[in-house]
Amino acid sequence: MKKLTFLAIVLTLLLGTYSCDLLTVSLEEQAYPTKYPSLDMAELVALNAEYKKENNGRLCSTLNEYGFTGFSEVLFEDGKNPCERVNRDVVRIGIDNTDTLLAAAKRVIVQNSKYTGVNDSSELVLEEMLPQPGCINCGRPDEYSADIEWKLTFENQLIDSTEVMDTEITVFIDAKGVNRIWGNWYPDLEVPDFVNFGYLEVQEGMVGWEIDMTEYYGEEFIYTVQEGDLTEIPQKVYLPIKSDSGNELEVRTCWAVSINTVNLNFPGWIAYIDIEEGFLVDLVSKQVEFQQKN
């Protein structure tokens, strides 16, 4: 759910393309998309206290506004990450044996399944494991540096081989165990039984889109999507995104459609189109995606 600061989409063309094709289905009969409501602050604070207690006060990380371990600043005091506070008790013991760290991280993630959304450790796939150096005997004449923590990042959630976007889980572990968890999976997702809008139909409807790139170029410039920009086969993904009301998170099944700009010094976009209802859910610059991954 990335916010574009330099892109705005002219939606009238898209709405005009798909509005006549939408199926008439009673909203009461639809469980799709899966929605996770944000918690009021009192409920969230109480749940976060329970989360901390269940982990013996070892975790400096907090829950997000939906009660998951996903990163959020909603419970940060004075806008400061509690894991970065100068008065946090950091375990300054070098970790020489890393053989048990992966199993320990998976175990804690599953033990916290109520908050992480992960019920089966075998589904967790390690993406990378990086040492986190820090000082030993800090401030003393015999101070030295060692790997006092390890950062383990797990790949996005998969449901029947389909990726749930933005669901990487990162765990930090020190000599005494896991000290923070950021990121979460989503349990009990409602998946549409049928694809109402196939990707070929979606791509055809995207030809002629107008994308305002004025903020990016510094002067008025509108890019019109051409048929030749849409040559890649779209991938089906699940995309978590805040609802229009902002009071809940919903996970939608989308075609991730690559828009490759022709003869333009710009990498293009990924357009996420709901396969059930046929509208644009999000438009993300490939440049933004690259910067966030690096």
Phi, psi and chi 1 to 4 in degrees:
 res  aa     phi    psi   chi1   chi2   chi3   chi4
   1 MET       -   75.4  -67.1  179.3  -72.3      -
   2 LYS   -96.9  137.9  -51.3  173.6 -178.3   69.6
   3 LYS   -92.2  124.3  -59.2  -70.9 -174.0 -177.6
   4 LEU   -87.3  127.9  -66.4 -178.3      -      -
   5 THR   -94.4  -16.8   58.5      -      -      -
   6 PHE  -121.4   10.0   56.4   84.2      -      -
   7 LEU  -127.3  140.6  -66.2  173.5      -      -
   8 ALA  -138.5  136.4      -      -      -      -
   9 ILE  -101.7  136.4 -174.9   74.2      -      -
  10 VAL   -83.5  104.6  179.6      -      -      -
  11 LEU   -83.2  -14.3  -67.1  174.3      -      -
  12 THR   -61.8  -36.3   51.5      -      -      -
  13 LEU   -64.3  -44.8  -72.8  173.5      -      -
  14 LEU   -65.1  -45.1 -178.7   62.7      -      -
  15 LEU   -64.3  -37.4  -66.7  174.9      -      -
  16 GLY   -66.2  -33.2      -      -      -      -
  17 THR   -68.5  -40.0  -58.6      -      -      -
  18 TYR  -104.5  -17.3  -72.2  117.5      -      -
  19 SER   -61.0  -34.5   58.4      -      -      -
  20 CYS   -75.7  -15.2   60.2      -      -      -
  21 ASP   -98.4   -5.6  -64.8  -36.5      -      -
  22 LEU   -67.5  138.8  -67.4  179.2      -      -
  23 LEU   -76.6  145.3  -60.9  179.7      -      -
  24 THR   -92.2  102.4  -56.7      -      -      -
  25 VAL  -131.4  135.7 -179.4      -      -      -
  26 SER   -62.1  130.0  170.8      -      -      -
  27 LEU   -61.7  -31.1  -68.5  177.2      -      -
  28 GLU   -65.0  -23.2  -71.2   75.2   18.5      -
  29 GLU   -88.9   -7.7  -63.3  175.3   -3.3      -
  30 GLN  -102.4  126.9  -65.3 -171.8   90.7      -
  31 ALA   -92.2  -11.9      -      -      -      -
  32 TYR   -89.3  141.1  175.3   82.8      -      -
  33 PRO   -81.4  161.1   33.1  -37.5      -      -
  34 THR   -66.7  133.3  -52.7      -      -      -
  35 LYS  -122.5  140.0  -63.1 -178.6  179.3 -178.9
  36 TYR  -121.6  109.9  -58.1   93.0      -      -
  37 PRO   -73.4  146.9   26.8  -34.0      -      -
  38 SER   -73.5  146.6   58.0      -      -      -
  39 LEU   -91.2  148.2  -53.4  179.2      -      -
  40 ASP   -70.1  159.4   63.7   53.9      -      -
  41 MET   -60.2  -41.3 -174.1   54.7   68.8      -
  42 ALA   -62.0  -44.0      -      -      -      -
  43 GLU   -65.7  -40.0 -175.9  179.7    3.4      -
  44 LEU   -66.9  -43.1 -177.6   57.3      -      -
  45 VAL   -61.3  -42.5  168.1      -      -      -
  46 ALA   -64.9  -42.6      -      -      -      -
  47 LEU   -65.7  -39.0 -173.4   64.0      -      -
  48 ASN   -65.5  -38.1 -169.1   63.8      -      -
  49 ALA   -64.2  -39.2      -      -      -      -
  50 GLU   -64.3  -42.0  179.5 -177.9  -36.5      -
  51 TYR   -59.6  -45.6  168.5   60.9      -      -
  52 LYS   -63.8  -44.0  -59.7  -80.5 -170.6  178.7
  53 LYS   -63.0  -42.8 -176.8  177.8  179.8 -179.4
  54 GLU   -62.8  -21.7  -69.9  174.0    0.8      -
  55 ASN  -107.5   22.2  -72.2  -81.8      -      -
  56 ASN    55.8   31.1  -59.2  -47.6      -      -
  57 GLY    68.8   14.7      -      -      -      -
  58 ARG   -80.9  -22.5  -79.3  -77.3  -61.2  143.2
  59 LEU   -94.4  125.0  -59.5  179.7      -      -
  60 CYS   -86.2  -19.1   60.9      -      -      -
  61 SER   -73.4  158.9   53.7      -      -      -
  62 THR  -116.9  171.2   64.7      -      -      -
  63 LEU   -83.4  160.4  -59.6  178.9      -      -
  64 ASN   -93.7 -176.1   65.1   14.1      -      -
  65 GLU   -65.9  -13.0   57.2  -95.6   50.6      -
  66 TYR  -101.0    3.0  -50.3  103.9      -      -
  67 GLY    85.6   13.5      -      -      -      -
  68 PHE  -102.6  170.5  -69.1  122.7      -      -
  69 THR   -80.8    1.6   48.4      -      -      -
  70 GLY   -57.3  145.5      -      -      -      -
  71 PHE   -65.2  134.3 -173.9   82.7      -      -
  72 SER  -161.2  152.0  168.8      -      -      -
  73 GLU   -98.9    8.2  -61.6 -179.0    6.3      -
  74 VAL   -62.1  -29.0   66.5      -      -      -
  75 LEU  -106.4   10.7  -71.1  175.4      -      -
  76 PHE   -73.2  134.1  -73.6   12.7      -      -
  77 GLU   -85.1  126.2  -65.3 -177.8   12.3      -
  78 ASP    58.3   27.6  -58.6  -38.8      -      -
  79 GLY    71.7   13.9      -      -      -      -
  80 LYS  -105.7  133.4  -64.6 -179.6  179.4  178.5
  81 ASN   -63.8  120.7 -172.9  -25.9      -      -
  82 PRO   -63.4  -20.5   21.3  -32.6      -      -
  83 CYS   -79.1   -8.8  -63.5      -      -      -
  84 GLU  -113.2    7.6  -62.5  175.2   -5.1      -
  85 ARG   -68.9  142.2  -71.2 -175.0  175.5  -86.1
  86 VAL   -66.7  -24.9  -66.2      -      -      -
  87 ASN   -92.5    8.5   59.8  -10.9      -      -
  88 ARG   -70.1  138.2 -174.6  172.1   79.3   87.1
  89 ASP   -77.9  100.1 -174.8   17.2      -      -
  90 VAL   -91.4  131.1  177.8      -      -      -
  91 VAL   -79.8  110.2  177.1      -      -      -
  92 ARG  -103.1   67.3  -62.0 -167.4  177.7  -81.1
  93 ILE  -126.2  126.7  -59.0  173.1      -      -
  94 GLY   -66.7  139.9      -      -      -      -
  95 ILE  -103.4  109.0  -58.7  176.5      -      -
  96 ASP   -93.1  -35.7  -61.5  -39.1      -      -
  97 ASN  -102.5  114.0 -177.5    6.3      -      -
  98 THR  -104.2    4.9   61.6      -      -      -
  99 ASP   -62.9  -30.0  -66.6  -15.2      -      -
 100 THR   -98.6   -2.4   61.2      -      -      -
 101 LEU   -66.0  -41.6  -61.1 -174.7      -      -
 102 LEU   -62.1  -47.8  177.1   57.9      -      -
 103 ALA   -62.6  -38.8      -      -      -      -
 104 ALA   -66.0  -41.8      -      -      -      -
 105 ALA   -64.0  -45.8      -      -      -      -
 106 LYS   -61.4  -41.5  -73.7 -175.2  173.5 -176.0
 107 ARG   -61.2  -44.2 -177.8  171.7   59.8 -108.0
 108 VAL   -68.3  -37.5  172.4      -      -      -
 109 ILE   -60.0  -44.7  -70.7  173.8      -      -
 110 VAL   -72.6  -37.1  173.1      -      -      -
 111 GLN   -59.0  -28.5  -74.1  173.9  -11.1      -
 112 ASN  -102.6   32.9  -73.7  -83.3      -      -
 113 SER   -58.5  -29.2   60.1      -      -      -
 114 LYS   -59.0  -29.3  174.6 -179.1  176.6  180.0
 115 TYR  -107.4  -28.8  -47.4  102.1      -      -
 116 THR   -92.3  -21.3   64.4      -      -      -
 117 GLY    78.8    6.7      -      -      -      -
 118 VAL  -106.4  121.9 -179.5      -      -      -
 119 ASN  -109.2  -15.3  -65.3  -61.6      -      -
 120 ASP  -131.1  112.9 -175.3   -7.2      -      -
 121 SER   -64.6  -24.5   63.3      -      -      -
 122 SER   -68.4  -17.2   67.3      -      -      -
 123 GLU   -83.7  -12.4  -64.7 -179.9   -5.6      -
 124 LEU   -79.4  121.9  -71.2  164.7      -      -
 125 VAL  -113.0  121.6  177.4      -      -      -
 126 LEU   -70.3  126.8 -175.7   66.0      -      -
 127 GLU   -92.1  -45.0 -178.1  176.6  -48.2      -
 128 GLU  -159.4  158.6   65.8  176.6    5.8      -
 129 MET  -139.3  114.9 -178.4  171.9  169.0      -
 130 LEU  -124.2  137.5  -61.0  173.4      -      -
 131 PRO   -73.3  149.4   28.0  -34.4      -      -
 132 GLN  -122.1   98.2  -53.7  -65.7  -61.5      -
 133 PRO   -73.6  152.9   26.0  -32.9      -      -
 134 GLY  -159.9  169.4      -      -      -      -
 135 CYS   -82.8  147.8   64.2      -      -      -
 136 ILE  -112.8  138.5  -51.9  -68.1      -      -
 137 ASN    56.9   46.0  -61.3  -29.1      -      -
 138 CYS   -55.1  132.5  -55.0      -      -      -
 139 GLY    83.8   -4.4      -      -      -      -
 140 ARG   -97.9  162.7  -70.3  172.8   42.3  173.7
 141 PRO   -60.2  -29.1  -24.8   34.8      -      -
 142 ASP   -95.1   22.5   57.9  -14.0      -      -
 143 GLU   -59.9  140.0  175.7 -178.4  -35.7      -
 144 TYR  -149.6  171.1   66.4   97.8      -      -
 145 SER  -110.4  144.5 -178.9      -      -      -
 146 ALA  -152.1  170.7      -      -      -      -
 147 ASP   -82.2   99.2  -63.7  -29.7      -      -
 148 ILE   -94.2  -11.0   61.3  173.4      -      -
 149 GLU  -144.6  161.8  -71.5 -175.4  -26.0      -
 150 TRP  -130.2  140.9  -77.1   77.7      -      -
 151 LYS  -106.7  119.1  174.1 -174.7  175.3 -176.9
 152 LEU  -113.1  124.0  -71.3   78.3      -      -
 153 THR  -113.7  128.9  -57.6      -      -      -
 154 PHE  -105.4  145.3  -64.8   91.4      -      -
 155 GLU   -65.2  164.4  -66.5 -179.6   -0.7      -
 156 ASN   -56.4  151.6  -79.8  -19.1      -      -
 157 GLN   -61.4  141.9  177.7 -177.9    7.4      -
 158 LEU  -120.1  136.3  -67.7  178.3      -      -
 159 ILE  -124.4  109.9  -60.9  177.6      -      -
 160 ASP    51.0   47.5  -64.8  -29.7      -      -
 161 SER    71.2    4.1  -59.2      -      -      -
 162 THR   -99.5  130.5  -60.8      -      -      -
 163 GLU   -79.9  137.7 -172.2  173.7   11.6      -
 164 VAL   -97.6  113.8 -174.3      -      -      -
 165 MET   -66.7  151.0  -53.5  -59.6  -67.4      -
 166 ASP    59.2   39.9  -56.4  -37.4      -      -
 167 THR  -122.5   23.6   52.1      -      -      -
 168 GLU   -60.4  141.3  -77.1 -174.8  -16.3      -
 169 ILE  -116.1  127.4  -64.8  178.7      -      -
 170 THR  -113.9  130.0  -61.3      -      -      -
 171 VAL  -121.9  134.3  171.0      -      -      -
 172 PHE  -108.1  135.5  -72.8   80.6      -      -
 173 ILE  -135.0  134.9 -171.2  167.1      -      -
 174 ASP  -117.0 -168.0   56.2   36.8      -      -
 175 ALA   -65.3  -18.6      -      -      -      -
 176 LYS  -101.4   -4.9  -68.2 -173.7  177.9 -179.4
 177 GLY   128.8 -169.1      -      -      -      -
 178 VAL   -67.4  132.6  172.1      -      -      -
 179 ASN  -117.1   -7.3   60.4   57.0      -      -
 180 ARG  -163.2  151.1   71.3 -164.2   98.7  162.7
 181 ILE  -134.4  123.5  -56.0  171.1      -      -
 182 TRP  -123.0  134.1  -65.3  119.2      -      -
 183 GLY   101.8  156.8      -      -      -      -
 184 ASN  -156.7  162.2   65.9  -84.3      -      -
 185 TRP  -100.0  172.7  -71.6    5.4      -      -
 186 TYR  -118.8  118.5  -65.1   98.6      -      -
 187 PRO   -81.6  153.9   30.2  -34.3      -      -
 188 ASP    56.6   45.5  -54.1  -40.9      -      -
 189 LEU   -70.0  137.8  -71.3 -173.7      -      -
 190 GLU   -90.1  118.4 -175.0   67.9   29.0      -
 191 VAL  -107.2  131.0  178.5      -      -      -
 192 PRO   -57.9  140.0  -22.2   32.9      -      -
 193 ASP   -73.3  -28.9  -66.6  -32.2      -      -
 194 PHE  -131.5  153.2  -57.6   99.3      -      -
 195 VAL   -93.0  104.9  175.6      -      -      -
 196 ASN   -74.3  -30.0  -72.3  -21.9      -      -
 197 PHE  -125.5  106.6  -66.0   88.1      -      -
 198 GLY   -71.3  161.2      -      -      -      -
 199 TYR   -69.4  -28.2   70.2   80.9      -      -
 200 LEU   -66.8  -41.8  -70.0  176.7      -      -
 201 GLU   -64.0  -40.6  179.5 -176.2    4.1      -
 202 VAL   -63.2  -46.5  164.5      -      -      -
 203 GLN   -63.0  -40.4  -73.9  177.1  -50.0      -
 204 GLU   -60.6  -39.7  -70.5  174.7    3.1      -
 205 GLY   -71.5  -16.3      -      -      -      -
 206 MET   -86.1  -18.6  -70.3  170.2   61.4      -
 207 VAL   -62.9  126.2  175.2      -      -      -
 208 GLY    99.5   -5.6      -      -      -      -
 209 TRP   -53.9  144.1  -86.6   16.8      -      -
 210 GLU  -114.1  124.1  -66.7 -177.6  -18.9      -
 211 ILE  -116.7  123.1  -57.2  175.7      -      -
 212 ASP   -79.4  116.1 -173.6   -7.6      -      -
 213 MET  -113.1   21.3  -60.7 -176.7   65.6      -
 214 THR   -57.9  -45.8  -57.7      -      -      -
 215 GLU   -65.3  -31.9 -167.0  168.5  -17.3      -
 216 TYR   -74.0  -41.0  175.0   72.2      -      -
 217 TYR   -89.2  -16.2  -86.7   94.1      -      -
 218 GLY    83.8    0.2      -      -      -      -
 219 GLU  -149.4  162.7   58.3 -176.5   27.1      -
 220 GLU   -61.3  123.7 -174.8  173.8   -9.2      -
 221 PHE  -154.6  123.5 -178.6   72.1      -      -
 222 ILE  -113.4  125.4  -57.7  -64.7      -      -
 223 TYR   -99.5  131.6 -176.2   79.3      -      -
 224 THR  -103.9  124.2  -57.6      -      -      -
 225 VAL   -69.0  130.3  176.6      -      -      -
 226 GLN  -103.7  159.9  -51.9  -65.9  -41.0      -
 227 GLU   -58.7  -36.4 -175.9  176.1   -7.4      -
 228 GLY   -69.9  -11.3      -      -      -      -
 229 ASP   -79.9  -11.6  -61.1  -22.5      -      -
 230 LEU  -118.3   53.9  -55.2  167.9      -      -
 231 THR   -93.9  -19.0   57.0      -      -      -
 232 GLU   -81.1  144.4  -64.5 -177.2   25.1      -
 233 ILE   -74.2  122.4  -62.9  177.3      -      -
 234 PRO   -64.0  153.2  -22.8   35.4      -      -
 235 GLN  -107.7  142.5  -61.1  -64.1  -48.1      -
 236 LYS   -82.7  132.4 -173.5  174.7   75.6  170.4
 237 VAL  -140.8  165.0  -60.1      -      -      -
 238 TYR  -105.8  129.6  -58.9  112.0      -      -
 239 LEU  -121.6  112.6 -176.8   69.1      -      -
 240 PRO   -76.5  135.0  -11.8   28.0      -      -
 241 ILE  -155.5  146.7 -167.0  162.7      -      -
 242 LYS   -67.3  141.9  -78.9 -171.5  176.4 -178.4
 243 SER   -71.2  167.4   64.0      -      -      -
 244 ASP   -59.6  -32.6  -68.9  -20.9      -      -
 245 SER   -73.2  -22.7   67.5      -      -      -
 246 GLY    79.1    1.5      -      -      -      -
 247 ASN   -98.1    0.9  -64.4  -37.2      -      -
 248 GLU  -155.1  159.4   59.1 -170.4    5.1      -
 249 LEU  -106.0  136.5 -173.4   79.2      -      -
 250 GLU  -125.1  146.3   51.4 -170.9   37.1      -
 251 VAL  -111.9  116.8 -178.2      -      -      -
 252 ARG  -110.9  145.6  -68.3 -171.7  168.7  -86.1
 253 THR   -87.0  123.8  -52.0      -      -      -
 254 CYS  -133.4  156.6  -63.3      -      -      -
 255 TRP   -88.0  125.3  -68.9  117.5      -      -
 256 ALA   -91.5  103.6      -      -      -      -
 257 VAL  -102.5  121.1 -175.0      -      -      -
 258 SER   -81.1  129.7  177.9      -      -      -
 259 ILE  -111.2  107.6  -55.9  173.7      -      -
 260 ASN  -100.4  111.0  -61.3  -51.6      -      -
 261 THR   -67.9  134.6   53.7      -      -      -
 262 VAL   -95.6  130.3  176.2      -      -      -
 263 ASN    54.5   41.0  -60.6  -38.1      -      -
 264 LEU  -140.0  131.9 -176.1   65.6      -      -
 265 ASN   -78.3   67.3 -173.8   25.6      -      -
 266 PHE  -157.7  136.1 -172.8   79.3      -      -
 267 PRO   -70.7  -18.1   25.2  -34.4      -      -
 268 GLY   105.5 -163.1      -      -      -      -
 269 TRP  -139.0  165.5  -56.6  -92.0      -      -
 270 ILE  -114.4  121.1  -59.3  -66.9      -      -
 271 ALA  -101.4  128.7      -      -      -      -
 272 TYR  -103.0  114.1  -66.3   96.0      -      -
 273 ILE  -113.2  125.5  -50.1  -65.3      -      -
 274 ASP   -64.5  124.3 -170.9  -70.1      -      -
 275 ILE   -78.6  -15.2   70.7  170.9      -      -
 276 GLU   -90.9  -42.3  171.6   80.9    2.9      -
 277 GLU  -112.6  -10.9  -60.3  176.0   10.6      -
 278 GLY    79.7   15.2      -      -      -      -
 279 PHE  -110.7  163.8   66.4   90.5      -      -
 280 LEU   -72.1  120.6  175.1   68.5      -      -
 281 VAL   -90.1  -42.2  176.8      -      -      -
 282 ASP  -159.7  153.5 -159.3    9.2      -      -
 283 LEU  -129.8  117.9 -178.7   69.8      -      -
 284 VAL  -122.1  129.7  179.6      -      -      -
 285 SER   -66.2  134.9  158.8      -      -      -
 286 LYS   -62.9  -28.2  -69.3 -177.5 -179.5  179.8
 287 GLN   -66.0  -41.7 -175.0  176.5   63.7      -
 288 VAL   -64.9  -43.2  169.8      -      -      -
 289 GLU   -61.6  -41.2  -73.5 -157.9  -32.2      -
 290 PHE   -64.0  -44.1  176.8   80.0      -      -
 291 GLN   -63.9  -37.7  -70.5  172.2  -13.9      -
 292 GLN   -73.1  -29.9  -66.9 -164.0   -4.9      -
 293 LYS   -78.6  -18.0  -71.2 -179.4  179.2  179.2
 294 ASN  -115.3      -  -66.8  -87.6      -      -
